[in-house]
Amino acid sequence: MKRKLVFIHGRSQQNKDSVALKAEWVHSWVDGLEKSGLEMPLADTDIRFPYYGDTLEGLIEGKPDDQVAEVIVRGTMSENTPERQFMSEVLEEVRKKAGITPKRLAALSSQEVVQRGVLNWEWVQTILKAIDRHVPLGSGAGVAIATYDVYQYLNNKVTAKRINDGVIKAFDAADEMVVVAHSLGTVVAYNLLSSLGKERGWKVPLFVTVGSPLAVTAIKRSLPRREVPSCVGKWFNAMDDRDVVALYPLDKTNFDVSPGVIENKTDVRNPTENRHGISGYLGDEAVARRICEAINA
């Protein structure tokens, strides 16, 4: 029996037509396959695309994406909440990885703001401004929203359940499934494969993560476990090192899953506007080919 393919999307997909969104993913993958002279190895009906974008839209009073960004960036969260601490820690890591110095932050705000430190919300807002200014094609608002969504998924049981319940429907113990996940979707997929894969008899010969934030310290620490899920045969992770959401490869230094092994490809040159877009990952020749090979194996 030919293997099935499961695509698990990331954030910023609300108010989209799920059929059209799936078609975008498939089209990007076909573009990547054509670079190797390959054709799509399975029918569109064998590609499952669980859609949960509208679940995330409701996180902040049902506001559209640009308004959600504004709410988060302006900092409406209460002082010293776990949510704010999580976001502050992630953004501090982004700042260091991007080489944004305290001197550059001070130039955008004041030395006093910088001296007050990480949990000062004005300092966080300054980092977001600095990402916009100093990281090529970086988006401070985009990083803030991605961080907020991951926090909600990992810490809000209602949100996590709604997302999980929708994504689980794409899995079937009767089929072998190649799973490809992007951005927040990598956190969702990893959580489900680790917690439910063995229990439900899922068989995943290849798990592909692209643009994944799993190795970011605050996110990694929030995971209930760190392992290659027992239902997964091989794990292939791809990233563009300019992607400010996927800060690190999932290697022994940043995401040790000993005795498991994750194969990392860190030289993707994602041509999308923010270096994080799914089309730039699925359109990569090596990524597209690995998915195809796993389906045909």
Buried (B, 14 or more C-beta within 10 A) or exposed (E): EEBBBBBBBBBBBBEBEBEEBBEBBBEBBBBBBBEEEBEBBBEEEBBBBBBBBBBBBEBBEEBEBEEBBBBBBEBEBEEEEEBBBBBBBBBBBBBEBBEBBEEBBBBBBEEEBBEEEEBBBEBBBBBBBBBBEBBEBBBBBBBBBBBBBBBBBBEBEEBBEBBBEBBEEBBBEEBBBBBBBBBBBBBBBBBBBBBBBEEBEBBBBBBBBBBBBBBBBBBBEBBEEBBBBEBBBBBBBBBBBBBBBBBBBBBEEBBBBEEBEBBBBEEBEBEBEBBBBBBBBBBBBBBBBBBBBBBEE
